[in-house]
Amino acid sequence: MTARPTPGLVGAVVRSAYPILIGFALAYVMQTVVAVSIGDYYSKIFIDVGIAIVLGVSLGIVNGYAGQFSLGHAGFMAVGGYTAAAIVYYGSIKLFGTKAIYGGSLGPGELLLCAGCIAGGVMAALTGWLVGLPSLRLRGDYLAIVTLGFGEIIRVLIKQTDDVVLSQKQVEAADWWTLLDNLGGGFGFIGGPRYIDARNPFWVWLFVVIVCLVAYRLKYSNRGRQLLAVRENEIAAEAMGIRTTKAKVSAFMTSAFFAGIGGGLYAHELGNSLRPADLGFQKSIDIVIIVVLGGMGSISGAVIAAIAVTILPEVFRSFSEYRMIAYALALIIVMILRPQGLLGLKELWEVDWRAIGRGLVTAPGRFARWLPGLPGRLRSALREAIDRRQEDRS
Amino acid sequence: MTKFVQVFFQTLTLGSLYALIALGYTLVYGILRFINFAHSDVVTFGAWIAFTIAGVLGWAGTGSPVFAMPIVMIAAMAASAALGFTIERLAYRPLRKAPRLNVLITAIGVSLFLQNTGQLQAVFGKDPVKMPRLLSEEPLFRLAGVQVPLVDVALVLLAVALVIVLQWLVYRSKLGQAMRAVSWNDQIASLMGVPVDRVISITFVIGSALAAAGGVLYGLKYGQLNQTADALWVLLGLKAFVAAVVGGIGNVRGAVVGALLIATIEMFGAAYLSPQLADLYVFGVLILMLLLRPAGLLGSDTVEKV
């Protein structure tokens, strides 16, 4: 790959700004055209999809690129969600004097929401730094357990906060320190304004575009290649002069930042509850499923998996108790047949579709080997089909 | 003083429970070098299978005969051992040569599968149930004003007995020699005539049987079984895993020492500091241990190769 010429100041500004502009344009279209035309039900599902994309792509940065398996993503989400909720709830009472939705589309209330989400992201990134530093001596399953433990610790700590959310009058009288301890405890932080609903998906889509673009640029940048090197072989990467510690910590922080933003969006979506119980291990697993199914290190894969994982349960609503069983089986089967996830490191447009077709033909045969009770005749028939296919190709 | 003795006995029983579960983690880790995430679900299944068997045999109420408990226990252990064998055969064996991350994700998948299958109405259902009283509730003896029920004594005795048997099995028997050979280097062990796959299967069977014993005793001690996907089971498994890591994973004695240590920290922390933060102390100990002595208390330092 040839090095691009370094852009000048103007070029750099334009190059940094245009993704945001694309994001604004897409979010605006989503808000004014799509949300109105597809109706509230589908629009609500689409918001869930958007939040799932933010969380999935952000987890992909640390799990996929850097290969550091983290099981505590919901913990970062909780940090971001609670930070954003506290800022928006108490902030809107202190600033606007009301806890209702304030200011209309893109009004001051929503700007507060945006600020809250970003502040939540920053808080989550700081937490990510805290988690990342001690975890760096660990790898693989140990890291998974420690991040899981950190997620649980965050949950336990939030549960300890005061569980009576103050009324408006009390908030006006209270000082900031009291408010910080007043996050709803085990019952959840309820009563905040819900800026994101079926008619108002703007911020979700803005952050979807931003997280995807950041992840994409990261992947194809020098730093992203460093992360991939760490993923493939940490010791070799170190020997090549990559500062693995720095790379891993920065991946952790970037991932946590967007998880925090995702948490902030989640906290303000109509119909979600911001309860410690909802942001536990199970939520982390949901996000991990998106990353693993989509491909460990593929942005478009994570997007597709996020869409599928959110929409399919809606379609098969009557089989909802089989949802997690299906996910679990999908995880196991994908790991056995396609260990790198559906798309692997590749993006959708980089995939060699003919190879996938061949893989689909050979897959049953590869799986059949491990099924102990499969009748011998069926097994040999499959093997023959595979051999014939390979002869055709040669 | 009474409080101290009470907490001490609770620590002892909880530590024995953790030890039973931690032994399964430590055995599998010792031989395959991966964390069997589904182990806590085998514990859960053991308890629920015991509940089902006790119901089928008509021991659902109080006043069950003396032989009820051993029969239920052995049946649950056998069923869980079969479950462990099946899991290893279908999910882990195809990945014997795969990177550890893939095995980890598969283990998570297996865990999710078991949790959610157990929740189905056709299997165990979603409602928590009362575990039948298979052991007499009369306190066996009193010490410094603390009543010690039979369940607690059974838990501790069984844990001690199983640890001694396992210790003998791993370090004195031929099977144990094969296990240690596989854990050291499975390819060379295979060249020396050790049936690697069979040894691994047996390890899973033993670990799962121990897990079922832990699950049954958990049910008898606390009297209630939550649905299989309940966070409580995950937490139970996690703490047992922490115990295995703190003691030095892959080490039988280490699992026991770690289990007692974790139980001490949890129970005394809950009793004398703050009951809500008990989980926090446990994970705090895990992180401290991983930072200060990653090999655990009784583990030996090994150099990780590329």
Interface residues (C-beta under 8 A of the other chain):
Chain A: G67 F69 P134 R137 L138 G140 D141 Y142 A144 I145 V146 L148 G149 F150 E152 I153 V156 L157 K159 Q160 N233 I235 A236 A277 G280 F281 Q282 I285 V288 V292 E321 Y322 M324 I325 Y327 A328 L329 A330 L331 I332 M335 I336 P339 R369 W370 P372
Chain B: F34 I35 R89 L90 A91 R93 P94 L95 A98 P99 R100 L101 N102 V103 L104 I105 T106 I108 G109 V110 S111 L112 F113 Q115 N116 T117 Q119 L120 A229 A231 V234 L235 L238 F241 V242 V245 Q276 L277 D279 L280 F283 G284 L286 I287 L290 L291 P294 V306
